Amino acid sequence: MGYTRANWHSGLTYQQTCHECKQIIQYTDYNLDFRPWFPDGFVYCPRCKSPLRHNEMYAINIPQPSPVVTASPNNGTPAAFCSMCGKKFSDNDRFCSGCGAKR
């Protein structure tokens, strides 16, 4: 059984540094090559031609999840104030407790 290229491509870009010549290499999963001793795949350094083992943690353009907006708790009816004296009505008030005006 031979090793073949992956049948799927994530479309992500990966970046790692060569341990021999310290060059930063960016590649996609289309550039990966597979061998039995590198089952996750590898790429060759363009400068020194040494094989670099691939890992998914080298991905640099992973889409970040959008922040979840939580709804503020609904307090029921909004606070109502008397138009005559400005005193706040209670939840079940129909008349102002300060001046007696109707809600």
Residue pairs with C-beta under 8 A, 6 or more apart in sequence:
3 34
3 35
3 36
3 39
4 34
5 32
5 33
5 34
6 29
6 32
6 34
6 41
9 28
9 29
9 30
10 29
10 59
11 28
11 29
12 28
12 29
12 59
12 60
12 61
12 62
13 26
13 27
13 28
13 59
13 60
13 61
14 26
14 27
14 28
14 29
14 54
14 58
14 59
14 60
15 24
15 25
15 26
15 27
15 58
15 60
16 24
16 25
16 52
16 58
17 23
17 24
17 25
18 24
18 25
18 45
18 47
18 48
18 50
18 52
19 50
19 52
20 45
20 48
20 50
21 45
21 47
21 48
21 50
23 45
23 46
23 47
23 48
25 43
25 45
25 46
25 52
26 60
27 43
29 41
29 54
31 43
32 41
32 42
32 43
32 54
33 41
33 42
33 43
33 44
34 41
34 42
35 42
38 51
38 53
38 54
40 53
40 54
40 55
40 56
41 54
42 51
42 52
42 53
42 54
43 51
43 52
43 54
44 50
44 51
44 52
45 51
45 52
76 91
77 91
79 88
79 89
80 88
80 89
80 103
81 87
81 88
81 89
82 88
82 89
82 96
82 98
82 99
82 101
82 103
83 101
84 96
84 99
84 101
85 96
85 98
85 99
85 101
87 96
87 97
87 98
87 99
89 96
89 103
90 97
93 103
94 102
94 103
95 101
95 102
95 103
96 102
96 103
